[in-house]
Amino acid sequence: MARKKTFLLNNFMEIKFEKGPSTELIDGYCKKIEHFLSPIGAKLRIEVNDIGPLGEFRIDGVLTARERYWLGDFIVTTPSGEFKLRQKPRFGIDSDIDDNELWRDAAMIQDQIYNQFKLERGNPFEKTPYWSLWEKLPK
């Protein structure tokens, strides 16, 4: 009987990112990421899916979370060129995102930029553009 109750509870589990992000939310996210990446001149554009596919996460066969994937390609433009991120920093955006999460996303994007274009990261003591991101680490 416990298995049936678990199934019923999971069937009505809240879906994270049930509604797609607004244009203002996407624009605000991109501007904050661009602020963190301003020393390397990166610009970000995010394509939003018309329909957010539903993803379900399970542990030992038990449904633990559900969320919709609204965010499509993350397209980055830098002085070195333009490309689509291979690894997205996230699948959804909501108003609860904080500066620490944004900084981590920017760091992930910056690493992909440097790998994509085979750029030198330099030495942290040289104050190269790569290391400028650490000066913007939220406190």
N, CA, C and O atoms as a GROMACS GRO file, in nm:
protein
  556
    1MET      N    1   0.082  -0.120   0.000
    1MET     CA    2   0.000   0.000   0.000
    1MET      C    3   0.086   0.126   0.000
    1MET      O    4   0.046   0.227  -0.058
    2ALA      N    5   0.202   0.123   0.063
    2ALA     CA    6   0.289   0.240   0.070
    2ALA      C    7   0.334   0.283  -0.070
    2ALA      O    8   0.346   0.402  -0.099
    3ARG      N    9   0.358   0.185  -0.158
    3ARG     CA   10   0.401   0.217  -0.294
    3ARG      C   11   0.294   0.295  -0.368
    3ARG      O   12   0.326   0.388  -0.442
    4LYS      N   13   0.169   0.258  -0.350
    4LYS     CA   14   0.060   0.328  -0.417
    4LYS      C   15   0.050   0.472  -0.366
    4LYS      O   16   0.027   0.563  -0.446
    5LYS      N   17   0.067   0.495  -0.236
    5LYS     CA   18   0.062   0.629  -0.180
    5LYS      C   19   0.177   0.713  -0.237
    5LYS      O   20   0.157   0.830  -0.271
    6THR      N   21   0.296   0.655  -0.247
    6THR     CA   22   0.411   0.726  -0.302
    6THR      C   23   0.382   0.768  -0.445
    6THR      O   24   0.414   0.880  -0.484
    7PHE      N   25   0.324   0.678  -0.523
    7PHE     CA   26   0.292   0.710  -0.662
    7PHE      C   27   0.194   0.826  -0.669
    7PHE      O   28   0.212   0.918  -0.749
    8LEU      N   29   0.092   0.824  -0.587
    8LEU     CA   30  -0.008   0.932  -0.589
    8LEU      C   31   0.054   1.064  -0.548
    8LEU      O   32   0.024   1.168  -0.608
    9LEU      N   33   0.139   1.062  -0.446
    9LEU     CA   34   0.205   1.186  -0.403
    9LEU      C   35   0.294   1.241  -0.514
    9LEU      O   36   0.292   1.361  -0.542
   10ASN      N   37   0.371   1.154  -0.577
   10ASN     CA   38   0.462   1.197  -0.682
   10ASN      C   39   0.388   1.246  -0.805
   10ASN      O   40   0.437   1.335  -0.874
   11ASN      N   41   0.273   1.191  -0.832
   11ASN     CA   42   0.194   1.232  -0.947
   11ASN      C   43   0.152   1.378  -0.937
   11ASN      O   44   0.132   1.444  -1.039
   12PHE      N   45   0.139   1.429  -0.818
   12PHE     CA   46   0.096   1.567  -0.797
   12PHE      C   47   0.211   1.657  -0.752
   12PHE      O   48   0.188   1.768  -0.704
   13MET      N   49   0.333   1.608  -0.768
   13MET     CA   50   0.452   1.683  -0.728
   13MET      C   51   0.460   1.813  -0.809
   13MET      O   52   0.428   1.817  -0.928
   14GLU      N   53   0.503   1.918  -0.742
   14GLU     CA   54   0.520   2.048  -0.807
   14GLU      C   55   0.623   2.036  -0.920
   14GLU      O   56   0.722   1.964  -0.907
   15ILE      N   57   0.597   2.105  -1.028
   15ILE     CA   58   0.690   2.106  -1.141
   15ILE      C   59   0.766   2.238  -1.138
   15ILE      O   60   0.708   2.345  -1.148
   16LYS      N   61   0.898   2.227  -1.123
   16LYS     CA   62   0.982   2.346  -1.122
   16LYS      C   63   0.984   2.405  -1.263
   16LYS      O   64   0.990   2.331  -1.362
   17PHE      N   65   0.980   2.535  -1.272
   17PHE     CA   66   0.976   2.606  -1.399
   17PHE      C   67   0.852   2.566  -1.481
   17PHE      O   68   0.862   2.544  -1.602
   18GLU      N   69   0.739   2.557  -1.416
   18GLU     CA   70   0.615   2.520  -1.484
   18GLU      C   71   0.585   2.615  -1.600
   18GLU      O   72   0.545   2.572  -1.708
   19LYS      N   73   0.605   2.743  -1.576
   19LYS     CA   74   0.581   2.842  -1.681
   19LYS      C   75   0.715   2.888  -1.737
   19LYS      O   76   0.816   2.894  -1.667
   20GLY      N   77   0.714   2.921  -1.865
   20GLY     CA   78   0.835   2.968  -1.930
   20GLY      C   79   0.879   3.104  -1.875
   20GLY      O   80   0.796   3.180  -1.825
   21PRO      N   81   1.009   3.134  -1.884
   21PRO     CA   82   1.060   3.261  -1.832
   21PRO      C   83   1.016   3.377  -1.920
   21PRO      O   84   1.002   3.363  -2.042
   22SER      N   85   0.995   3.492  -1.858
   22SER     CA   86   0.956   3.612  -1.933
   22SER      C   87   1.079   3.667  -2.006
   22SER      O   88   1.193   3.634  -1.973
   23THR      N   89   1.053   3.749  -2.104
   23THR     CA   90   1.161   3.814  -2.178
   23THR      C   91   1.246   3.898  -2.084
   23THR      O   92   1.368   3.902  -2.096
   24GLU      N   93   1.180   3.967  -1.989
   24GLU     CA   94   1.253   4.051  -1.893
   24GLU      C   95   1.347   3.966  -1.807
   24GLU      O   96   1.459   4.008  -1.778
   25LEU      N   97   1.301   3.848  -1.766
   25LEU     CA   98   1.384   3.761  -1.683
   25LEU      C   99   1.506   3.712  -1.762
   25LEU      O  100   1.618   3.710  -1.709
   26ILE      N  101   1.486   3.673  -1.887
   26ILE     CA  102   1.597   3.627  -1.972
   26ILE      C  103   1.695   3.742  -1.995
   26ILE      O  104   1.817   3.724  -1.984
   27ASP      N  105   1.642   3.860  -2.029
   27ASP     CA  106   1.729   3.976  -2.054
   27ASP      C  107   1.809   4.013  -1.929
   27ASP      O  108   1.928   4.043  -1.938
   28GLY      N  109   1.744   4.011  -1.813
   28GLY     CA  110   1.812   4.043  -1.688
   28GLY      C  111   1.923   3.944  -1.657
   28GLY      O  112   2.032   3.983  -1.614
   29TYR      N  113   1.896   3.815  -1.680
   29TYR     CA  114   1.997   3.711  -1.659
   29TYR      C  115   2.117   3.736  -1.750
   29TYR      O  116   2.231   3.735  -1.705
   30CYS      N  117   2.090   3.758  -1.879
   30CYS     CA  118   2.199   3.780  -1.975
   30CYS      C  119   2.282   3.902  -1.938
   30CYS      O  120   2.405   3.898  -1.947
   31LYS      N  121   2.217   4.010  -1.896
   31LYS     CA  122   2.291   4.132  -1.859
   31LYS      C  123   2.380   4.108  -1.738
   31LYS      O  124   2.492   4.159  -1.732
   32LYS      N  125   2.332   4.031  -1.641
   32LYS     CA  126   2.413   4.003  -1.522
   32LYS      C  127   2.534   3.915  -1.558
   32LYS      O  128   2.644   3.937  -1.509
   33ILE      N  129   2.512   3.816  -1.644
   33ILE     CA  130   2.623   3.730  -1.688
   33ILE      C  131   2.724   3.815  -1.767
   33ILE      O  132   2.844   3.801  -1.748
   34GLU      N  133   2.674   3.902  -1.854
   34GLU     CA  134   2.762   3.988  -1.933
   34GLU      C  135   2.842   4.083  -1.843
   34GLU      O  136   2.957   4.115  -1.873
   35HIS      N  137   2.782   4.127  -1.733
   35HIS     CA  138   2.855   4.212  -1.637
   35HIS      C  139   2.974   4.134  -1.580
   35HIS      O  140   3.085   4.187  -1.574
   36PHE      N  141   2.950   4.011  -1.538
   36PHE     CA  142   3.059   3.930  -1.484
   36PHE      C  143   3.168   3.904  -1.589
   36PHE      O  144   3.286   3.897  -1.556
   37LEU      N  145   3.126   3.889  -1.714
   37LEU     CA  146   3.221   3.854  -1.821
   37LEU      C  147   3.268   3.975  -1.901
   37LEU      O  148   3.330   3.959  -2.006
   38SER      N  149   3.240   4.095  -1.852
   38SER     CA  150   3.276   4.215  -1.927
   38SER      C  151   3.426   4.227  -1.957
   38SER      O  152   3.461   4.278  -2.063
   39PRO      N  153   3.516   4.183  -1.870
   39PRO     CA  154   3.660   4.194  -1.903
   39PRO      C  155   3.700   4.116  -2.029
   39PRO      O  156   3.800   4.149  -2.093
   40ILE      N  157   3.624   4.012  -2.064
   40ILE     CA  158   3.657   3.937  -2.185
   40ILE      C  159   3.565   3.972  -2.301
   40ILE      O  160   3.575   3.913  -2.408
   41GLY      N  161   3.475   4.068  -2.280
   41GLY     CA  162   3.389   4.118  -2.388
   41GLY      C  163   3.285   4.019  -2.437
   41GLY      O  164   3.251   4.020  -2.556
   42ALA      N  165   3.235   3.933  -2.350
   42ALA     CA  166   3.138   3.831  -2.390
   42ALA      C  167   2.995   3.884  -2.385
   42ALA      O  168   2.958   3.957  -2.293
   43LYS      N  169   2.916   3.846  -2.484
   43LYS     CA  170   2.773   3.875  -2.490
   43LYS      C  171   2.700   3.741  -2.494
   43LYS      O  172   2.749   3.645  -2.554
   44LEU      N  173   2.582   3.735  -2.430
   44LEU     CA  174   2.507   3.610  -2.421
   44LEU      C  175   2.367   3.629  -2.477
   44LEU      O  176   2.301   3.730  -2.452
   45ARG      N  177   2.324   3.531  -2.553
   45ARG     CA  178   2.186   3.526  -2.604
   45ARG      C  179   2.131   3.387  -2.574
   45ARG      O  180   2.200   3.287  -2.596
   46ILE      N  181   2.009   3.380  -2.526
   46ILE     CA  182   1.948   3.251  -2.492
   46ILE      C  183   1.823   3.233  -2.576
   46ILE      O  184   1.736   3.321  -2.579
   47GLU      N  185   1.813   3.120  -2.642
   47GLU     CA  186   1.692   3.086  -2.715
   47GLU      C  187   1.597   3.014  -2.619
   47GLU      O  188   1.640   2.928  -2.542
   48VAL      N  189   1.470   3.049  -2.624
   48VAL     CA  190   1.370   2.989  -2.536
   48VAL      C  191   1.283   2.894  -2.619
   48VAL      O  192   1.233   2.932  -2.725
   49ASN      N  193   1.266   2.772  -2.569
   49ASN     CA  194   1.183   2.673  -2.638
   49ASN      C  195   1.036   2.714  -2.634
   49ASN      O  196   0.991   2.772  -2.535
   50ASP      N  197   0.962   2.685  -2.741
   50ASP     CA  198   0.818   2.713  -2.744
   50ASP      C  199   0.744   2.631  -2.640
   50ASP      O  200   0.651   2.679  -2.576
   51ILE      N  201   0.786   2.507  -2.626
   51ILE     CA  202   0.727   2.417  -2.527
   51ILE      C  203   0.842   2.362  -2.443
   51ILE      O  204   0.940   2.311  -2.496
   52GLY      N  205   0.828   2.373  -2.312
   52GLY     CA  206   0.932   2.322  -2.223
   52GLY      C  207   0.912   2.174  -2.197
   52GLY      O  208   0.819   2.136  -2.126
   53PRO      N  209   0.998   2.088  -2.254
   53PRO     CA  210   0.985   1.945  -2.228
   53PRO      C  211   0.994   1.917  -2.077
   53PRO      O  212   1.067   1.985  -2.005
   54LEU      N  213   0.921   1.818  -2.032
   54LEU     CA  214   0.919   1.783  -1.890
   54LEU      C  215   1.027   1.681  -1.860
   54LEU      O  216   1.036   1.576  -1.925
   55GLY      N  217   1.110   1.712  -1.761
   55GLY     CA  218   1.212   1.619  -1.715
   55GLY      C  219   1.175   1.567  -1.578
   55GLY      O  220   1.125   1.641  -1.494
   56GLU      N  221   1.200   1.439  -1.555
   56GLU     CA  222   1.172   1.378  -1.425
   56GLU      C  223   1.300   1.315  -1.373
   56GLU      O  224   1.374   1.250  -1.446
   57PHE      N  225   1.325   1.336  -1.244
   57PHE     CA  226   1.444   1.282  -1.180
   57PHE      C  227   1.402   1.176  -1.081
   57PHE      O  228   1.308   1.196  -1.003
   58ARG      N  229   1.470   1.062  -1.084
   58ARG     CA  230   1.436   0.950  -0.997
   58ARG      C  231   1.560   0.901  -0.923
   58ARG      O  232   1.671   0.903  -0.976
   59ILE      N  233   1.537   0.856  -0.801
   59ILE     CA  234   1.640   0.789  -0.722
   59ILE      C  235   1.582   0.655  -0.683
   59ILE      O  236   1.478   0.648  -0.618
   60ASP      N  237   1.650   0.549  -0.722
   60ASP     CA  238   1.602   0.412  -0.698
   60ASP      C  239   1.458   0.394  -0.746
   60ASP      O  240   1.378   0.328  -0.680
   61GLY      N  241   1.427   0.453  -0.860
   61GLY     CA  242   1.296   0.438  -0.920
   61GLY      C  243   1.188   0.527  -0.862
   61GLY      O  244   1.074   0.526  -0.910
   62VAL      N  245   1.220   0.605  -0.760
   62VAL     CA  246   1.122   0.692  -0.696
   62VAL      C  247   1.139   0.834  -0.751
   62VAL      O  248   1.248   0.890  -0.747
   63LEU      N  249   1.032   0.889  -0.802
   63LEU     CA  250   1.033   1.024  -0.857
   63LEU      C  251   1.066   1.124  -0.747
   63LEU      O  252   0.999   1.128  -0.644
   64THR      N  253   1.170   1.205  -0.768
   64THR     CA  254   1.213   1.301  -0.666
   64THR      C  255   1.193   1.446  -0.709
   64THR      O  256   1.182   1.534  -0.624
   65ALA      N  257   1.188   1.471  -0.840
   65ALA     CA  258   1.170   1.609  -0.887
   65ALA      C  259   1.122   1.608  -1.031
   65ALA      O  260   1.148   1.516  -1.108
   66ARG      N  261   1.052   1.715  -1.065
   66ARG     CA  262   1.005   1.734  -1.203
   66ARG      C  263   1.032   1.880  -1.239
   66ARG      O  264   1.011   1.970  -1.158
   67GLU      N  265   1.077   1.903  -1.362
   67GLU     CA  266   1.095   2.040  -1.407
   67GLU      C  267   1.085   2.047  -1.559
   67GLU      O  268   1.107   1.949  -1.630
   68ARG      N  269   1.051   2.166  -1.606
   68ARG     CA  270   1.042   2.190  -1.750
   68ARG      C  271   1.171   2.257  -1.797
   68ARG      O  272   1.229   2.340  -1.728
   69TYR      N  273   1.212   2.219  -1.917
   69TYR     CA  274   1.334   2.273  -1.978
   69TYR      C  275   1.296   2.376  -2.083
   69TYR      O  276   1.272   2.342  -2.199
   70TRP      N  277   1.290   2.501  -2.043
   70TRP     CA  278   1.249   2.609  -2.133
   70TRP      C  279   1.366   2.665  -2.213
   70TRP      O  280   1.347   2.718  -2.323
   71LEU      N  281   1.486   2.655  -2.159
   71LEU     CA  282   1.599   2.721  -2.222
   71LEU      C  283   1.661   2.633  -2.329
   71LEU      O  284   1.698   2.518  -2.305
   72GLY      N  285   1.672   2.690  -2.449
   72GLY     CA  286   1.734   2.619  -2.560
   72GLY      C  287   1.883   2.648  -2.563
   72GLY      O  288   1.953   2.632  -2.463
   73ASP      N  289   1.930   2.690  -2.679
   73ASP     CA  290   2.073   2.717  -2.696
   73ASP      C  291   2.116   2.844  -2.623
   73ASP      O  292   2.044   2.944  -2.621
   74PHE      N  293   2.234   2.838  -2.563
   74PHE     CA  294   2.302   2.954  -2.507
   74PHE      C  295   2.408   2.992  -2.611
   74PHE      O  296   2.500   2.915  -2.637
   75ILE      N  297   2.393   3.109  -2.670
   75ILE     CA  298   2.484   3.152  -2.776
   75ILE      C  299   2.572   3.265  -2.723
   75ILE      O  300   2.522   3.368  -2.678
   76VAL      N  301   2.701   3.243  -2.728
   76VAL     CA  302   2.798   3.338  -2.674
   76VAL      C  303   2.873   3.404  -2.790
   76VAL      O  304   2.920   3.337  -2.882
   77THR      N  305   2.884   3.536  -2.781
   77THR     CA  306   2.961   3.612  -2.880
   77THR      C  307   3.075   3.680  -2.806
   77THR      O  308   3.054   3.748  -2.706
   78THR      N  309   3.197   3.662  -2.857
   78THR     CA  310   3.316   3.724  -2.799
   78THR      C  311   3.397   3.787  -2.912
   78THR      O  312   3.366   3.766  -3.029
   79PRO      N  313   3.498   3.864  -2.879
   79PRO     CA  314   3.586   3.916  -2.985
   79PRO      C  315   3.651   3.804  -3.068
   79PRO      O  316   3.692   3.827  -3.182
   80SER      N  317   3.661   3.684  -3.012
   80SER     CA  318   3.722   3.570  -3.083
   80SER      C  319   3.624   3.498  -3.174
   80SER      O  320   3.666   3.420  -3.260
   81GLY      N  321   3.494   3.521  -3.158
   81GLY     CA  322   3.394   3.455  -3.240
   81GLY      C  323   3.267   3.422  -3.163
   81GLY      O  324   3.251   3.462  -3.048
   82GLU      N  325   3.177   3.349  -3.230
   82GLU     CA  326   3.049   3.312  -3.170
   82GLU      C  327   3.034   3.160  -3.170
   82GLU      O  328   3.080   3.093  -3.262
   83PHE      N  329   2.971   3.107  -3.065
   83PHE     CA  330   2.947   2.963  -3.058
   83PHE      C  331   2.835   2.932  -2.961
   83PHE      O  332   2.797   3.017  -2.880
   84LYS      N  333   2.782   2.809  -2.970
   84LYS     CA  334   2.680   2.760  -2.876
   84LYS      C  335   2.750   2.684  -2.765
   84LYS      O  336   2.839   2.603  -2.790
   85LEU      N  337   2.708   2.711  -2.643
   85LEU     CA  338   2.767   2.639  -2.530
   85LEU      C  339   2.738   2.490  -2.543
   85LEU      O  340   2.627   2.451  -2.578
   86ARG      N  341   2.837   2.409  -2.515
   86ARG     CA  342   2.818   2.263  -2.516
   86ARG      C  343   2.747   2.217  -2.390
   86ARG      O  344   2.666   2.124  -2.392
   87GLN      N  345   2.779   2.283  -2.281
   87GLN     CA  346   2.719   2.248  -2.152
   87GLN      C  347   2.647   2.372  -2.098
   87GLN      O  348   2.711   2.472  -2.067
   88LYS      N  349   2.515   2.363  -2.089
   88LYS     CA  350   2.437   2.476  -2.039
   88LYS      C  351   2.454   2.488  -1.888
   88LYS      O  352   2.458   2.388  -1.817
   89PRO      N  353   2.465   2.611  -1.838
   89PRO     CA  354   2.476   2.627  -1.694
   89PRO      C  355   2.345   2.598  -1.621
   89PRO      O  356   2.346   2.570  -1.501
   90ARG      N  357   2.233   2.604  -1.692
   90ARG     CA  358   2.102   2.577  -1.630
   90ARG      C  359   1.997   2.551  -1.737
   90ARG      O  360   2.017   2.581  -1.854
   91PHE      N  361   1.884   2.494  -1.693
   91PHE     CA  362   1.774   2.463  -1.786
   91PHE      C  363   1.654   2.553  -1.766
   91PHE      O  364   1.562   2.553  -1.849
   92GLY      N  365   1.653   2.629  -1.659
   92GLY     CA  366   1.544   2.721  -1.632
   92GLY      C  367   1.593   2.840  -1.552
   92GLY      O  368   1.697   2.834  -1.486
   93ILE      N  369   1.517   2.948  -1.558
   93ILE     CA  370   1.551   3.069  -1.484
   93ILE      C  371   1.425   3.116  -1.412
   93ILE      O  372   1.316   3.118  -1.470
   94ASP      N  373   1.443   3.153  -1.286
   94ASP     CA  374   1.332   3.215  -1.214
   94ASP      C  375   1.385   3.336  -1.137
   94ASP      O  376   1.505   3.362  -1.139
   95SER      N  377   1.299   3.407  -1.072
   95SER     CA  378   1.340   3.531  -1.004
   95SER      C  379   1.418   3.503  -0.875
   95SER      O  380   1.471   3.596  -0.814
   96ASP      N  381   1.427   3.377  -0.833
   96ASP     CA  382   1.499   3.342  -0.710
   96ASP      C  383   1.649   3.326  -0.728
   96ASP      O  384   1.721   3.305  -0.630
   97ILE      N  385   1.698   3.336  -0.849
   97ILE     CA  386   1.841   3.317  -0.874
   97ILE      C  387   1.921   3.427  -0.803
   97ILE      O  388   1.886   3.545  -0.811
   98ASP      N  389   2.027   3.387  -0.734
   98ASP     CA  390   2.106   3.487  -0.658
   98ASP      C  391   2.241   3.512  -0.726
   98ASP      O  392   2.277   3.443  -0.822
   99ASP      N  393   2.313   3.610  -0.675
   99ASP     CA  394   2.440   3.650  -0.736
   99ASP      C  395   2.544   3.539  -0.734
   99ASP      O  396   2.627   3.530  -0.825
  100ASN      N  397   2.542   3.453  -0.632
  100ASN     CA  398   2.637   3.341  -0.628
  100ASN      C  399   2.611   3.243  -0.742
  100ASN      O  400   2.705   3.196  -0.806
  101GLU      N  401   2.484   3.213  -0.767
  101GLU     CA  402   2.450   3.124  -0.878
  101GLU      C  403   2.488   3.187  -1.012
  101GLU      O  404   2.542   3.120  -1.100
  102LEU      N  405   2.461   3.317  -1.025
  102LEU     CA  406   2.496   3.388  -1.148
  102LEU      C  407   2.648   3.385  -1.170
  102LEU      O  408   2.695   3.364  -1.282
  103TRP      N  409   2.724   3.406  -1.063
  103TRP     CA  410   2.869   3.404  -1.075
  103TRP      C  411   2.917   3.265  -1.119
  103TRP      O  412   3.005   3.254  -1.205
  104ARG      N  413   2.860   3.160  -1.060
  104ARG     CA  414   2.899   3.022  -1.099
  104ARG      C  415   2.866   2.997  -1.246
  104ARG      O  416   2.945   2.935  -1.318
  105ASP      N  417   2.749   3.045  -1.291
  105ASP     CA  418   2.713   3.030  -1.432
  105ASP      C  419   2.814   3.103  -1.520
  105ASP      O  420   2.858   3.050  -1.622
  106ALA      N  421   2.852   3.225  -1.480
  106ALA     CA  422   2.949   3.303  -1.557
  106ALA      C  423   3.084   3.231  -1.563
  106ALA      O  424   3.148   3.229  -1.667
  107ALA      N  425   3.125   3.173  -1.452
  107ALA     CA  426   3.253   3.099  -1.448
  107ALA      C  427   3.248   2.979  -1.543
  107ALA      O  428   3.345   2.951  -1.613
  108MET      N  429   3.136   2.909  -1.545
  108MET     CA  430   3.121   2.794  -1.634
  108MET      C  431   3.125   2.838  -1.780
  108MET      O  432   3.187   2.773  -1.864
  109ILE      N  433   3.057   2.948  -1.809
  109ILE     CA  434   3.055   3.001  -1.946
  109ILE      C  435   3.195   3.048  -1.986
  109ILE      O  436   3.241   3.020  -2.097
  110GLN      N  437   3.263   3.118  -1.896
  110GLN     CA  438   3.398   3.167  -1.925
  110GLN      C  439   3.492   3.051  -1.956
  110GLN      O  440   3.571   3.059  -2.050
  111ASP      N  441   3.485   2.943  -1.880
  111ASP     CA  442   3.571   2.828  -1.907
  111ASP      C  443   3.543   2.769  -2.045
  111ASP      O  444   3.636   2.729  -2.115
  112GLN      N  445   3.417   2.764  -2.084
  112GLN     CA  446   3.385   2.712  -2.217
  112GLN      C  447   3.437   2.805  -2.327
  112GLN      O  448   3.481   2.758  -2.432
  113ILE      N  449   3.432   2.935  -2.302
  113ILE     CA  450   3.486   3.032  -2.399
  113ILE      C  451   3.636   3.008  -2.416
  113ILE      O  452   3.685   2.998  -2.529
  114TYR      N  453   3.707   2.998  -2.305
  114TYR     CA  454   3.853   2.979  -2.313
  114TYR      C  455   3.889   2.845  -2.377
  114TYR      O  456   3.987   2.837  -2.450
  115ASN      N  457   3.810   2.742  -2.351
  115ASN     CA  458   3.836   2.612  -2.414
  115ASN      C  459   3.803   2.616  -2.563
  115ASN      O  460   3.878   2.564  -2.645
  116GLN      N  461   3.690   2.678  -2.599
  116GLN     CA  462   3.647   2.684  -2.738
  116GLN      C  463   3.751   2.752  -2.828
  116GLN      O  464   3.783   2.703  -2.936
  117PHE      N  465   3.803   2.864  -2.780
  117PHE     CA  466   3.895   2.942  -2.862
  117PHE      C  467   4.042   2.921  -2.824
  117PHE      O  468   4.131   2.991  -2.873
  118LYS      N  469   4.067   2.822  -2.736
  118LYS     CA  470   4.203   2.788  -2.693
  118LYS      C  471   4.280   2.912  -2.647
  118LYS      O  472   4.394   2.935  -2.689
  119LEU      N  473   4.216   2.990  -2.561
  119LEU     CA  474   4.277   3.113  -2.509
  119LEU      C  475   4.361   3.083  -2.386
  119LEU      O  476   4.331   2.991  -2.310
  120GLU      N  477   4.465   3.160  -2.367
  120GLU     CA  478   4.552   3.147  -2.250
  120GLU      C  479   4.486   3.213  -2.129
  120GLU      O  480   4.442   3.328  -2.137
  121ARG      N  481   4.480   3.141  -2.019
  121ARG     CA  482   4.421   3.196  -1.898
  121ARG      C  483   4.517   3.289  -1.824
  121ARG      O  484   4.474   3.378  -1.751
  122GLY      N  485   4.643   3.268  -1.843
  122GLY     CA  486   4.742   3.352  -1.777
  122GLY      C  487   4.756   3.317  -1.630
  122GLY      O  488   4.706   3.215  -1.583
  123ASN      N  489   4.824   3.403  -1.560
  123ASN     CA  490   4.856   3.384  -1.419
  123ASN      C  491   4.768   3.477  -1.336
  123ASN      O  492   4.750   3.593  -1.373
  124PRO      N  493   4.713   3.429  -1.223
  124PRO     CA  494   4.627   3.516  -1.143
  124PRO      C  495   4.698   3.642  -1.094
  124PRO      O  496   4.632   3.742  -1.064
  125PHE      N  497   4.829   3.638  -1.084
  125PHE     CA  498   4.904   3.755  -1.037
  125PHE      C  499   4.929   3.858  -1.147
  125PHE      O  500   4.973   3.969  -1.120
  126GLU      N  501   4.899   3.819  -1.272
  126GLU     CA  502   4.918   3.909  -1.386
  126GLU      C  503   4.795   3.995  -1.414
  126GLU      O  504   4.800   4.085  -1.498
  127LYS      N  505   4.685   3.967  -1.345
  127LYS     CA  506   4.560   4.041  -1.365
  127LYS      C  507   4.511   4.031  -1.510
  127LYS      O  508   4.470   4.132  -1.568
  128THR      N  509   4.515   3.912  -1.568
  128THR     CA  510   4.464   3.893  -1.703
  128THR      C  511   4.311   3.895  -1.700
  128THR      O  512   4.252   3.876  -1.593
  129PRO      N  513   4.246   3.918  -1.815
  129PRO     CA  514   4.099   3.924  -1.817
  129PRO      C  515   4.032   3.799  -1.758
  129PRO      O  516   3.927   3.809  -1.694
  130TYR      N  517   4.092   3.683  -1.779
  130TYR     CA  518   4.033   3.560  -1.725
  130TYR      C  519   4.016   3.569  -1.574
  130TYR      O  520   3.912   3.531  -1.520
  131TRP      N  521   4.117   3.618  -1.505
  131TRP     CA  522   4.115   3.620  -1.359
  131TRP      C  523   4.034   3.736  -1.303
  131TRP      O  524   4.010   3.742  -1.182
  132SER      N  525   3.992   3.829  -1.387
  132SER     CA  526   3.909   3.942  -1.340
  132SER      C  527   3.776   3.895  -1.284
  132SER      O  528   3.717   3.962  -1.199
  133LEU      N  529   3.728   3.781  -1.330
  133LEU     CA  530   3.601   3.728  -1.279
  133LEU      C  531   3.608   3.704  -1.129
  133LEU      O  532   3.509   3.724  -1.058
  134TRP      N  533   3.723   3.663  -1.079
  134TRP     CA  534   3.736   3.634  -0.936
  134TRP      C  535   3.728   3.760  -0.851
  134TRP      O  536   3.693   3.755  -0.734
  135GLU      N  537   3.760   3.874  -0.912
  135GLU     CA  538   3.746   4.001  -0.841
  135GLU      C  539   3.598   4.038  -0.823
  135GLU      O  540   3.564   4.120  -0.738
  136LYS      N  541   3.512   3.978  -0.904
  136LYS     CA  542   3.367   4.006  -0.898
  136LYS      C  543   3.290   3.901  -0.818
  136LYS      O  544   3.167   3.902  -0.817
  137LEU      N  545   3.362   3.812  -0.752
  137LEU     CA  546   3.298   3.706  -0.673
  137LEU      C  547   3.212   3.769  -0.564
  137LEU      O  548   3.262   3.848  -0.484
  138PRO      N  549   3.082   3.735  -0.560
  138PRO     CA  550   2.995   3.793  -0.455
  138PRO      C  551   3.043   3.755  -0.316
  138PRO      O  552   3.096   3.646  -0.293
  139LYS      N  553   3.023   3.845  -0.225
  139LYS     CA  554   3.066   3.820  -0.086
  139LYS      C  555   2.951   3.772  -0.003
  139LYS      O  556   2.968   3.746   0.117
   0.00000   0.00000   0.00000
